Amino acid sequence: MNANRVFSIARTFGMSGFVCSAFAADIDLTTGPASVAAAPKMSFVTQTTSNSTTNVVGAFSFLLQYDPAIVRILAVTPATGSPFLNNLFADSSSFASGQTRVTGFQTSQSQPVNGEQIVCAVRWQPIGGNGTTTTLSAAVETLVDSQWKPAAVTSVPTNLTVSSTDTDGDGIADVWESTHGLNPVSPQDALMDSDGDGNSNLAEFRADTDPKNASSNFQMAASEKEANEFIIRFTTVLGRAYRVEVCSNLGSEAWTVLEDNIQGTGNLVETRDPNTSGFSRRFYRAVTQ
């Protein structure tokens, strides 16, 4: 462990009075799961966890390395209740670059604990490379415990396999069906609505929502008119892109694009139709891209 690196992190975070010991602390990091299978555009999460019998993580810095032609990062977040909740940093502009540095520190006076502590969760999205296997690596640069002793850790990899294989031809990738408890060799479950939210399992696959959770769905939300504009709101998934289309007559008029490449945030998003004057009615729909 490079003592200058430890000092640099402590100095950056405004800390002083730490002790840099020559002995490795009783702590290390692991990333799970060790392997993941995902379809293109199917987001998944890995968690980096500290393991210890007597200590907790005080500060860390590691470099996420990945193939930007195959996968990108959507978000890096600390776990709920984590001591890093307000002190975890990752540069979102690097999320599709192939290298993203994640740093964090805690300011609480944590007492030594036994067991595991989730340091952070990383949400990923495959964007290509169907039929390939690649490695997501967290190369640890600095790791110190709550007593500012460095720990001996090098790299914690996760193997990713990207596959869009659809054995039963129902339009849903096998890996997505297996992940969500569906049958990859039975086409009947594609049109079923497993959670009763009004969306078929096939629609949930296309939207990357959870087919077993009724609160996870893709739908239009409350909309309203403001002056001559109409505001359209709909639920989104982080990392997915959407298009809003409009028409004035469902029976005789084709749908036209109001706005496309709307980026999902994981929350409600809205778009506006400024061209409502002169129409007695307008119809809108949101489509995943």
N, C-alpha and C positions, 0 to 999 in steps of 0.2 A: 504494500500500500504506500502510495506516495504521500508523505506528510504534507508537502506543499499544497497538494490538491485539497486535503482536508482543511488546511488553514484557509485556502482560497474560498471554499464554500462557507466556512464559519465567518470569514470577514465579510463576504457578500451579504449574508443574512444578519450582520450586525451582532455577532456573538463573540465573546471573548472568555478567557479564563478556562478553556477546555484543556484536557490532557490528552496528548497523542501517545498512546502506549505502543510498545513494540510487540505486544502480544495480541493475537486475534481475539476479538470479542466472541462470546458464545452466541452467535447469530449468523444466519445466512438468508439468502433469498431463493425462492423457487417460483416458477411460472407454471400455471396450469390452465387448461389441461396440457398434457405432453404432446398430444396430437389432436388435430381438428380436421374434419371433412366438411366442406361447404360448397354450395353452388354459387356461380357468379351472381353478384348483387345481394347475396344472403349474408347479412351481418352476423357476427359472432363476437364473443367476449373472452379475453384471457385475463387472468388475475395474477398479479405478482404479490406473493405472500412472504412475510418474514417468518422464519422458524427459529425458536430459541427455547432454552430451558430456564434462563435466568434474566434475559435482557429484552429490551425493545429497541426498534430502530429510532435513532435520533435525527439523522439526516442521510440523504442518499442522492446519488446522481447515476443514472444509467442511460445508455444509448440504445434505442430501439432500432434495429437494422432489418430491412426487408426489401423485397424486389418490388419497386414501384410500378412495374409493368403487370404485376399479378395482383397486388393487394395495396390498399391504402388504409390509413387510420382515420376514423371518424371522430373519436373523442378519447381523452384520457381523464379519468375521474378518480378521486379518492373514495373509499368506502364510506357509507353512512356511519357517523360516529368516530371516524378515523381521526387521530391527532393531526393528520396532514390536511384536514378538510379545507382549510383556508390558506394553506401554504404549500400547494402543489402546482408546479409550473411545467407547461409544455407548449412549444411554439406551434400554433395551428397552421401557420404558413408552411411548415415543413411536413405536413401530414401525408403528402403524396411524393415526397422527395427520395425516400429510401432510407433516410436517417432522421430520427427525431429524438432529441434529448429531453429526458424527464428528470426534474429535480424536485426535492421536497425537504422540508424540515418541520419539526414540531417545537412549539414554544411552551407546552405544558410540562410540568415536572413529573413525568411518568415514572411510576415505580416499576421495578422488574416484574415481569409476568411470565408465566409458563404457557407454552403452546404456540399458536399461530396468530398472526395479525396481518390483515389484508392491507397492503401498502397502496395499491391502486389497481384500477380496472382499465383495460384498453379495449375499445370497440373497433373492430376491423371490418372491412368490406372487400371481398375479392372483386376485381374489375376485369380480369382476363386470365389467360393461362389455363383454359379448360383442359383437364387431363394431366395437369402437372402437379408436382409436389415441391414445396419450397419451405424454407426455414424462417421463422420469426424469432429474432434473437434479441435478448436484453443483455447487452454487454455492460456489466457493472463497473463504473468508474470509481465511485466513492461510496462507502457504506460505513457509517459509524453508529455505535449504540448510544443509549441515553447517557452514558458516562464518557462519550467522545473517544471511544476506543475503536480503531478500525477493524473491520471484519474481512476475512479472506474469502472473497467471492469473485468469480470471473464472468461466467456467462450462463444464462438460463434460457434455453431454446424451446420453441414450440414448432412442431412439424405440421404444415398445412397442405392438405390435398384439395384441389379444386376440381369439382366434377359436376357436369350437368346431365349425367346419364339418367334416362327415364325409362326404366325397364318395362313398366306397364303402359307406357304411352299415354298417360292421362294429363300430360302437360306440367307435371310437378316433378322436380328432380328427386331422385332416390334419397340423397343425403338429407334433403329438407323433410321428406316424409318420415325417415327414420328418426331424425332429431325431434320431431313433433309427435311421435307415436302413431303415425299413419302407416298404411301397408304399401310398400313400394312395388308389390307385385299384384295389386288389386286396383283396377281403374275406377271402381265404384265409389271410392271415398273422395274423389276429386270434387264431385258435385254435392257432397254432404256438407252440412253446416254443423261442425262438431261442437261449437260453443254456443250456438243459437243466437248469434249476433246479427243475422241477416246476410252474412257473407259466406260464400262457399269456401271450402278448403283451397280450391284452385285460386279463387280471388284473394285469399289471405296469402298464398304463396307469391302471387304477383305483386302484392302490396308489401311483402315482408312483415306481416303482422302475425300474431300468435293465434293459431286456429283453435287452441284450447283455452283461450282467455277472452271472454266476451267484451271486456273493456279495451282490448287491443284490436282496433278495427280502423278501416279507412272509410270515412264518411264525410258528407257535407255537414257543416255546423250552422249555427244561427247566422243569418245574413241580414243585411239591412240596406235601405236606401238613404243616401245622404246627398241632399241637393239633387243634381242631375246624374249622380253616380250611384252604382249599385255595388255594394261590398260583398264579396264572396269569401267565405271562410271554410276551411276543411282541415281534417287531421292529417298529420304527416309523420313519416319515419325518418330519423336522421340518416342522411346519406343517399336518400332516394330523390329522384327528380320527378316533377309533375307538370302536367299541362292542363289548363282550363279552357274549355270550349264553350261556345255559345250558339244558340239559334233562336229564332222567333216563332217558328212553326214546326212542331215535331213531325207533322205528317208530310210536309212538302219541302222543307228546307234542310239542306245539309249543315252539319256542324262545322263551324269555323273556329280557328284558334284565337282565343282572347289573349292568352299569355302562355309561353312555354318555358321550359328549363327553370321552373320554380324549385328551389332547393329546399328539401325537407329539413326541419329543425328538431323533430321529435315532439313538437307542440303544434297548436293551431297556427296556420299561416293565412294570409288574406291577399286577395288581388281585387282590383277595381275595374268595373266597366264604366267608362266615362260617356258611352254613347247610348244612353237609355231614352233620351227625349225622342218623341215621335213613335215610340213602341208601346202598344197596349200590354204586351207581355214579353218576357225574355226567359229562356231556359238555359241552365248552366250545368256542366258536369266537369268533374276533375278526373284526370286519367294519369296513371303511373307511366313513366317513360323508361 
